[in-house]
Amino acid sequence: MVMLGQLEECLWSKGSSGDVWMIVDPARDRRIFRLLLECFYSSLSSLFAMPLPPQLEPVAPYLVPLDHDDQKTRKFLSNAWGNNWGIFLGCDTSQERLRRHLRSFVSVRDPRGQRLLFRYYDPRILRTYLPTCTSNELEYVFGPVECFWTESKNPEHLLEFRFDRGRLVQRTTSLVAGASRTPKAPSRDDEPVRPSSDKPFGTLTVRQAQIDAFSQVEIQKFEDWMVVHLNRFFPRECSSLGGAHLRNLIGYGIKRAAEHGITKQRDVCKFIDLMIVFGRNFDTDGHNAWAHDILRREKEPSTKVQALHAAAVASLGQR
């Protein structure tokens, strides 16, 4: 069990004098913005251009200072940790200077020069991105920031990232009650990353290899969401499959859907729903000729899924 005291001890290892910040991502959950207003109303600082349109206020990323041994900070941390609500920073500077720095790479360019919103404040993105960075990219991203912290894939562990003499140093600390708070001995994943150097640049560009890494993160996030979805709507089938086989089915479903040109998450979800009901190869199984006919006849992916769903309902009604 993760104890809040262990987390606080890691974030404020220097005691109450350490300046700790959090970038909060309210787009993750509608509850977040309400809790932000309750706990940090007077110190919220959006990373988007101000003033914010009303429709963006509940979903914009916010920089907030965290106070040591503070009741409202503890309330927010107890809700945020383990839910990917944002990332943490150690930085001894003013809020406005830190905000200016962090805003400088909310918008980045892809390899073709197109502008992209860079949601680096999602811990799953940041912990994937930093180890791929070159020395110049790390220098750009860290700026005045002494260290970044994120939750690990396993929220019982805290990841710490520092930029030290041109290289990234990553450490992992257990937050389990009773475990030592001293960072564990370096493993292969903890070894300093020695990026190749690049020429200096003005605007941060996300390279293709980094985009590919983010794609894998997005697939993992979708698979995690599908596990929850399927267990909610198909509990008996999921129980019969078991966790490992269920994830295998989801991965297989993503690939099968893509082969039919079905890539939007909403459509892929419905395709996998049909796999749960009619079998993992329902689209090629001779017992479901209606599915094969629809997938061969329809050209538009969303139209395919809508037609499949309607035909599935009709098929079930005949049983």
C-alpha positions as CSV (number, residue, x, y, z in Angstrom):
1,M,0.0,0.0,0.0
2,V,1.3,3.4,-1.0
3,M,1.5,5.8,2.0
4,L,1.2,9.5,1.5
5,G,4.0,10.1,4.0
6,Q,6.5,8.2,1.8
7,L,5.5,10.3,-1.2
8,E,5.8,13.6,0.8
9,E,9.2,12.5,2.1
10,C,10.5,11.9,-1.5
11,L,9.1,15.2,-2.8
12,W,10.3,17.3,0.1
13,S,13.6,15.5,0.7
14,K,15.1,18.9,1.6
15,G,12.4,19.5,4.2
16,S,9.9,22.3,4.0
17,S,12.4,24.6,2.2
18,G,12.1,22.7,-1.0
19,D,10.0,24.2,-3.8
20,V,7.7,21.5,-5.2
21,W,5.2,22.1,-8.0
22,M,2.7,20.0,-9.9
23,I,1.3,20.3,-13.4
24,V,-2.2,19.0,-13.2
25,D,-4.2,17.7,-16.2
26,P,-7.9,18.2,-15.5
27,A,-8.8,16.7,-18.9
28,R,-8.1,13.3,-17.3
29,D,-11.2,13.4,-15.1
30,R,-14.1,15.9,-14.6
31,R,-13.5,15.7,-10.8
32,I,-10.0,17.2,-11.1
33,F,-11.0,20.8,-11.9
34,R,-13.4,21.0,-9.0
35,L,-10.8,19.7,-6.6
36,L,-8.2,22.1,-8.0
37,L,-10.5,25.0,-7.3
38,E,-11.1,23.7,-3.8
39,C,-7.5,23.2,-2.9
40,F,-5.6,25.8,-5.1
41,Y,-8.0,28.4,-6.2
42,S,-5.7,31.4,-5.4
43,S,-2.6,29.9,-6.9
44,L,-3.8,28.3,-10.2
45,S,-1.7,29.2,-13.3
46,S,-2.7,27.8,-16.7
47,L,-0.1,26.7,-19.2
48,F,-2.5,27.8,-22.0
49,A,-2.6,31.4,-23.2
50,M,-4.6,33.7,-20.9
51,P,-7.4,34.6,-20.6
52,L,-8.9,31.2,-21.1
53,P,-12.2,30.7,-23.0
54,P,-14.8,29.3,-20.5
55,Q,-14.9,26.0,-22.4
56,L,-11.2,25.4,-21.9
57,E,-11.0,26.2,-18.2
58,P,-12.0,22.7,-17.0
59,V,-9.6,20.9,-19.3
60,A,-6.5,23.2,-19.5
61,P,-3.3,22.1,-17.7
62,Y,-2.5,24.1,-14.5
63,L,0.8,24.7,-12.7
64,V,0.2,24.8,-8.9
65,P,2.7,25.1,-6.0
66,L,2.5,22.3,-3.4
67,D,3.0,23.2,0.3
68,H,4.8,21.0,2.7
69,D,2.7,19.6,5.5
70,D,-0.4,21.2,4.2
71,Q,-3.9,19.7,4.6
72,K,-5.2,20.8,1.1
73,T,-2.0,19.6,-0.6
74,R,-2.4,16.2,1.1
75,K,-6.0,16.0,0.1
76,F,-5.1,16.6,-3.5
77,L,-2.2,14.2,-3.5
78,S,-4.2,11.4,-2.0
79,N,-6.7,11.7,-4.9
80,A,-4.1,12.3,-7.6
81,W,-1.5,9.6,-7.0
82,G,-2.0,6.4,-9.0
83,N,-4.5,8.1,-11.4
84,N,-2.1,9.9,-13.8
85,W,-3.4,13.3,-12.9
86,G,-0.1,15.1,-13.6
87,I,3.6,15.4,-13.0
88,F,5.7,16.9,-10.2
89,L,8.7,19.2,-10.4
90,G,11.4,20.5,-8.1
91,C,12.3,24.0,-9.0
92,D,13.6,27.0,-7.0
93,T,12.2,29.9,-9.0
94,S,9.1,32.1,-9.3
95,Q,5.8,30.7,-10.5
96,E,5.7,33.1,-13.5
97,R,9.2,32.2,-14.6
98,L,8.5,28.5,-14.3
99,R,5.2,28.9,-16.1
100,R,6.9,30.7,-19.0
101,H,9.4,27.9,-19.3
102,L,6.8,25.1,-19.2
103,R,4.6,26.9,-21.7
104,S,7.5,27.0,-24.2
105,F,7.0,23.4,-25.1
106,V,3.2,22.9,-24.7
107,S,3.2,23.5,-28.5
108,V,5.9,21.6,-30.5
109,R,6.5,20.7,-34.1
110,D,6.4,17.2,-35.7
111,P,9.1,16.2,-38.2
112,R,7.1,17.8,-41.0
113,G,6.9,21.1,-39.1
114,Q,3.3,20.9,-38.1
115,R,2.3,22.3,-34.7
116,L,1.2,19.8,-32.1
117,L,-0.2,20.0,-28.6
118,F,2.4,18.2,-26.4
119,R,0.8,16.7,-23.4
120,Y,4.1,16.0,-21.6
121,Y,2.3,16.7,-18.3
122,D,0.7,13.2,-18.6
123,P,3.1,11.0,-16.5
124,R,2.9,8.2,-19.1
125,I,4.1,10.6,-21.8
126,L,6.9,12.2,-19.8
127,R,8.4,9.0,-18.5
128,T,8.4,7.7,-22.1
129,Y,9.7,10.9,-23.6
130,L,12.7,11.9,-21.4
131,P,14.7,8.7,-22.0
132,T,14.5,9.3,-25.8
133,C,15.9,12.8,-25.6
134,T,19.2,14.1,-26.8
135,S,21.4,16.3,-24.6
136,N,20.1,19.5,-26.3
137,E,16.5,18.4,-25.9
138,L,17.0,17.6,-22.2
139,E,18.6,21.0,-21.6
140,Y,15.6,22.6,-23.3
141,V,13.0,20.7,-21.4
142,F,14.7,20.9,-17.9
143,G,15.6,24.6,-18.1
144,P,15.4,25.9,-14.5
145,V,13.8,22.6,-13.3
146,E,16.0,20.6,-11.0
147,C,14.0,17.4,-11.3
148,F,10.8,15.8,-12.5
149,W,8.9,13.1,-10.7
150,T,6.2,10.9,-12.1
151,E,4.4,7.8,-10.9
152,S,5.7,4.6,-12.4
153,K,3.5,2.1,-14.3
154,N,3.2,0.6,-10.8
155,P,2.1,3.4,-8.6
156,E,3.9,1.9,-5.7
157,H,7.1,3.4,-7.2
158,L,8.1,7.0,-7.8
159,L,10.3,7.8,-10.8
160,E,12.8,10.7,-10.5
161,F,14.5,12.3,-13.5
162,R,17.5,14.7,-13.3
163,F,19.7,16.3,-15.9
164,D,23.3,15.9,-14.8
165,R,26.3,17.0,-16.8
166,G,24.6,16.5,-20.2
167,R,22.9,13.2,-19.4
168,L,19.6,12.0,-18.0
169,V,19.7,10.2,-14.6
170,Q,16.7,8.2,-13.6
171,R,16.0,6.7,-10.2
172,T,13.2,4.6,-8.8
173,T,12.0,4.8,-5.2
174,S,9.5,2.5,-3.5
175,L,6.5,4.2,-1.8
176,V,5.3,1.0,-0.1
177,A,4.8,1.3,3.7
178,G,7.8,-0.1,5.5
179,A,10.1,0.0,2.5
180,S,13.3,1.9,2.5
181,R,13.0,5.4,1.0
182,T,16.5,5.3,-0.3
183,P,16.4,4.9,-4.1
184,K,17.2,1.3,-5.1
185,A,20.5,0.3,-6.6
186,P,20.5,1.2,-10.3
187,S,19.1,-1.4,-12.6
188,R,19.2,-1.5,-16.4
189,D,16.3,0.9,-16.5
190,D,18.0,3.2,-14.0
191,E,21.3,3.6,-15.8
192,P,22.1,7.2,-16.9
193,V,20.9,7.7,-20.5
194,R,23.7,9.2,-22.7
195,P,21.9,10.9,-25.6
196,S,23.7,11.9,-28.7
197,S,24.1,15.6,-29.2
198,D,22.1,17.7,-31.6
199,K,22.6,21.2,-33.0
200,P,20.9,23.9,-31.0
201,F,17.3,24.6,-31.9
202,G,14.7,27.3,-31.3
203,T,11.4,25.4,-31.2
204,L,11.2,21.9,-29.7
205,T,10.6,19.3,-32.4
206,V,9.3,15.9,-31.6
207,R,11.2,13.3,-33.7
208,Q,9.6,10.4,-35.5
209,A,11.1,7.8,-33.1
210,Q,9.6,9.7,-30.2
211,I,6.2,9.9,-31.9
212,D,6.4,6.1,-32.4
213,A,7.1,5.7,-28.7
214,F,4.1,7.8,-27.8
215,S,2.0,5.7,-30.1
216,Q,2.8,2.7,-28.0
217,V,1.8,4.6,-24.9
218,E,-1.5,5.5,-26.4
219,I,-2.1,1.8,-27.4
220,Q,-1.3,0.8,-23.8
221,K,-3.7,3.5,-22.4
222,F,-6.5,2.2,-24.8
223,E,-5.9,-1.4,-23.8
224,D,-6.1,-0.4,-20.1
225,W,-9.4,1.4,-20.8
226,M,-10.7,-1.6,-22.7
227,V,-10.0,-4.0,-19.8
228,V,-12.2,-1.8,-17.6
229,H,-14.9,-1.5,-20.3
230,L,-15.1,-5.2,-21.0
231,N,-15.1,-6.2,-17.4
232,R,-18.0,-3.8,-16.8
233,F,-20.2,-4.9,-19.7
234,F,-19.1,-8.5,-20.2
235,P,-18.1,-9.7,-16.7
236,R,-18.8,-13.4,-17.3
237,E,-16.8,-13.6,-20.5
238,C,-13.9,-11.7,-19.0
239,S,-13.9,-13.9,-15.9
240,S,-13.8,-17.0,-18.2
241,L,-10.9,-15.6,-20.2
242,G,-8.7,-14.4,-17.3
243,G,-6.6,-11.2,-17.3
244,A,-3.7,-12.3,-19.5
245,H,-6.0,-13.8,-22.2
246,L,-8.2,-10.8,-22.1
247,R,-5.3,-8.5,-22.9
248,N,-4.2,-10.8,-25.6
249,L,-7.7,-10.6,-27.1
250,I,-7.7,-6.8,-27.0
251,G,-4.3,-6.6,-28.7
252,Y,-5.5,-9.1,-31.4
253,G,-8.7,-7.1,-31.8
254,I,-6.8,-3.9,-32.4
255,K,-4.8,-5.5,-35.1
256,R,-7.8,-7.2,-36.7
257,A,-9.7,-4.0,-36.7
258,A,-6.8,-2.1,-38.3
259,E,-6.7,-4.7,-41.1
260,H,-10.3,-3.6,-42.0
261,G,-9.3,0.1,-41.8
262,I,-11.0,0.5,-38.4
263,T,-8.7,2.7,-36.3
264,K,-10.8,5.2,-34.4
265,Q,-10.9,4.2,-30.7
266,R,-14.7,4.3,-30.5
267,D,-15.0,2.0,-33.6
268,V,-12.2,-0.4,-32.4
269,C,-14.0,-0.7,-29.0
270,K,-17.2,-1.8,-30.8
271,F,-15.3,-4.2,-33.0
272,I,-13.7,-5.9,-29.9
273,D,-17.1,-6.0,-28.2
274,L,-18.3,-8.1,-31.1
275,M,-15.3,-10.4,-30.7
276,I,-16.3,-11.0,-27.1
277,V,-19.8,-12.0,-28.1
278,F,-19.2,-13.8,-31.4
279,G,-15.6,-15.1,-31.1
280,R,-12.2,-13.7,-31.8
281,N,-12.4,-14.5,-35.5
282,F,-16.1,-13.5,-36.0
283,D,-15.0,-11.4,-39.0
284,T,-13.8,-14.5,-40.9
285,D,-15.8,-17.2,-39.3
286,G,-18.2,-18.9,-41.8
287,H,-20.9,-19.0,-39.1
288,N,-21.1,-15.2,-39.3
289,A,-21.3,-14.6,-43.0
290,W,-23.1,-11.3,-42.3
291,A,-19.9,-9.9,-40.8
292,H,-17.7,-11.0,-43.8
293,D,-20.2,-9.5,-46.3
294,I,-20.4,-6.2,-44.5
295,L,-16.6,-5.8,-44.2
296,R,-16.2,-6.6,-47.9
297,R,-19.0,-4.4,-49.0
298,E,-18.7,-1.2,-47.0
299,K,-15.7,1.1,-47.6
300,E,-16.1,3.7,-44.8
301,P,-14.7,2.4,-41.5
302,S,-17.4,3.9,-39.3
303,T,-20.1,2.7,-41.6
304,K,-18.6,-0.8,-41.4
305,V,-18.9,-0.7,-37.6
306,Q,-22.4,0.7,-37.6
307,A,-23.5,-2.0,-40.1
308,L,-21.8,-4.7,-38.0
309,H,-23.5,-3.6,-34.9
310,A,-26.9,-3.6,-36.5
311,A,-26.4,-7.0,-38.0
312,A,-25.1,-8.4,-34.7
313,V,-28.3,-7.2,-32.9
314,A,-30.4,-8.8,-35.6
315,S,-28.4,-12.1,-35.3
316,L,-28.8,-12.2,-31.6
317,G,-32.5,-11.6,-31.9
318,Q,-32.8,-14.7,-34.0
319,R,-31.2,-17.0,-31.5
